[in-house]
């Protein structure tokens, strides 16, 4: 049963990617919670900034919402 669930979850994830439903394409103003070890976590970003490493900024298309 667990194998079947994993199979369907993989298919759903692939479908989401094909449709463009990935975090990079998120167009919502709702806050997002990142894991502590995720590079996008505010603490990780602050640590990189204080270490002198460049912090990637979110790219915008320039289109009005």
N, C-alpha and C positions, 0 to 999 in steps of 0.2 A: 504494500500500500504506500509506504514511504517513497518508493521508487516512482510510483505513478504520480504522486504529488510533486516530486522534484521535476519530473518530465513536464508536467503541465506548467509549473512555475517557470521553467526554462523557456517554454514556448511563449508564455505571457511576457517575459522579459524581452525576448526577441521581437515580439509584436510591438511592445512599447518603444523599442529602439527604432524599428522601422517607421513608426508613426511620429517619431521625434519627441517622445515623452521621456526625455532624459534630464537630469539635473541642470546641465549646461543650458538647456533651452527653456528653463523655468521662467515664466512671465507672471509671477504672482508676488504680491508684496507681503505675503504672510511670512513670519519668521521661520527659519529652518534651524533645527537642532542638529549639530554635527557631533560625531564621536570625538573623544579627547585626542585620539591618535590621528584624526583626519587633518590633512594639511589646511583645510578650509576653516577649521575651528579657530575662533578669535584668539585663543591663547597661543596656538601654533603660529598664527600670522604675526602676532606681537613678538614672539620669540625670534622669528626669522627677521623681522624688521630691526630688532635690537642687535642682531648678529651681523647686520649689514647686507643680508641677502635681499634681493628685490622681491617685493610682494606683488603678485599678479593682481591686476585690477580687472573687474568684470567688463568685458567688451559690450558696447552698446551699438545698436544698429543706427541710432540717430533718429529713428522714427518716433513720432509721438504716440503715446499709448491712448 
